[in-house]
Amino acid sequence: MAYKSLLTVATSPEGLLPVLTAAARIATASDAHLDVLALGVDHTQIGYTYVGSGAVIIAAAMDRAEEDARAAEKAVTEALAAQLPDVRVAVDSAVTQLGALSEVVATRARYADLVLLPLPYGTGRGVEDEAVTEAALFEGMAPVLVIPAKGMSSTAPRRVVVAWNQSREALVAARRAMPFLRTADLVQIVVIDPPSHGPERSDPGGLLCQMMVRHGVRAEVVVLAKTLPRVSDVLARHLRDADADLLVMGAYGHSRIREAILGGATRDMLEKAEVPVFLAH
């Protein structure tokens, strides 16, 4: 299955070019259609305002959100003008309050084969960027390709790392990423400190490798020891050592609240990703 319907969401004029460039190139290479949503977000929390002032504040905040949506739409249009002329694209805009953002994004993401978004953490990113990413993954049930600031080197990554921990999320991510995996020169299934007790104790990653090979993927299993404090540190080091173009991993194996408070592999990788990260849940 190829990606035929792509979606990206712009919440700000900042940092659009790497994501839109990757999305336009993938759409052109896959003969796919790209939908872009320019989203203005109202961050007002009426519960903390004085009695009687709510309506005025809401009106002003929505006006500001509409201005943000128009600014994002203008930036999207300008960025797309520099892309390949034959890309099929539709640009739309919308305004939403932060509390209703998930449903707005999910409604679009449910009908997309792949959602492309910028890193949700870091300089210039706000709480709405994390909310958009989670809405696409959870409520939208779509795979998400997160593009770092330096962009995506190729629409057909040659060296791919699949983070494997035997979880449902990791398996879903591997299946959803198959269009990328099939065209790669090498796919490494990376297992970090596999458990000594479990269904794969004698052959970590073996069944996943077998499934991929049957799909024509050139795959191998790499078992690594956890020689650094965090799994994400080991994974990041291996990505550099392997000169990888793409990381495929399951998203949020723990609850999102626990990930946000205590940290987790998903959040850690998204905070410091140097290569595109393909996520699914």
Secondary structure, 3 states (H helix, E strand, C coil): CCCCEEEEEECCCCCCHHHHHHHHHHHHHHCCEEEEEEEEEECCCHHHCCCCCHHHHHHHHHHHHHHHHHHHHHHHHHHHHCCCCCCEEEEEEEEEEHHHHHHHHHHHHCCCCEEEEECCCCCCCCHHHHHHHHHHHHHCCCCEEEECCCCCCCCCCCEEEEECCCCHHHHHHHHHCHHHHHHCCEEEEEEECCCCCCCCCCCCCHHHHHHHHHCCCCEEEEEECCCCCCHHHHHHHHHHHCCCCEEEEECCCCCHHHHHHHCCHHHHHHHHCCCCEEEEC
